[in-house]
Amino acid sequence: MQNENREIQELLADYAVALRDGALPVFLKSLTRVEAQRISESEDFWEATEMVRLMNSAGFGDSMVTPDVGLFISRVDAAIATRLKKGRASTRVRSRKRNRVNLQ
């Protein structure tokens, strides 16, 4: 179980680990109200987070991999083409048919 009232140094260490692991939302959810207040009021924390970001990008910048979105884009293109084909295939003219009652 985590310490509920972490000091600024502990929060910074947890932030650095979360940044490295790509788990910033988990870090933010783990903050208590008191810790969030302490972070928002601490200029030292914000200066230190800038340093952590710079060190992280310098240390892991070369090994960072950007996701390939080519497969996603090709699937979207295929879905659009399918919808366009379905739109053309449905060329029936809608006629208004009235319910006629035979009075004879």
N, C-alpha and C positions, 0 to 999 in steps of 0.2 A: 504494500500500500504506500502511496506516495505521501510525502510530507505536504500538509495542506497550507502551511504558511512558509513557503520557500523565500529565501533571501534573494536579492537581486543577482548575486553571483550564481546561485543555483538555477534561477530562472534563465539566466544567460546561457549556462551550460546546457540546460534542457532545450533551449531555443536552437543552439548550435547543432545538437544531435538531431532535432526535428528537421532542421534545414538540410542537413547532410542526407538524412533518410527520406526526405520528401514528405514529411508528415507534419507540416505546419498546422493543418486543421486540427489534428489530434492534440498538438501542443496548446492551441488556443482554447480548445474545449476543456483541457485539463486545468485551466486557470480558475482559481476561486475569485470571488468578487474583490477580496482584499488584495490578492496578487495583481489582478488587472488594474486596480486603482494605483498600486505601487508602481507598476510598469508605466502607466500613463503619465505619472508625475515625475519619473526619473529620466533626466536628460542623459545621465551616464549610461543607462540601459540602451537608449536609442543610438548613442555614439558607438557603443560596443557592438550593437547589432550590425551597424554599417561595416565595422571592421570584420566581423564574422562573415558577412556576405562577401566582402572583398577577398578574404582568405579562402573562402569556400570556392569562389569562382577561379581564383589563381591555382588552387590545389587540384580541383576536379574539372576545370574548364576544358581541358583537352580530352578528357574521357567522357564528357557529356554527349549523349546521343539524342538527337531530335527525332521524334517519331516520324515514320514514313506515312504520309497521308495519301499516297497514291492509290492504295487499295480502297480506302474509304471513298475517294473521289470517283473511282471507276464504278463502285457500287451505286453511288448517288446518280451518276450519269446513266447507268443501266436502268435504275428505277424511273428516272425522268423519261427515258426512251420508251419504257413499257407503258407509262401513263399516256404518253403522246399517241402510241399505237392504239391503245384502248379508246382514246378519245376519237380517233379517226374511224375505228371499226364501228362505232356506234353512230351511224349516219342515218338511221331511220327517221323518217319524218313523222312527227307526232301529229296525229290528226285528232280533232275533237269529235269524239263520238258522243252523241246525245242519246240518252235513254228514251227511246221512242216507244210509246205505248200504242199498241194496236187497239183502236176503239171499235173495231167491227166485230 
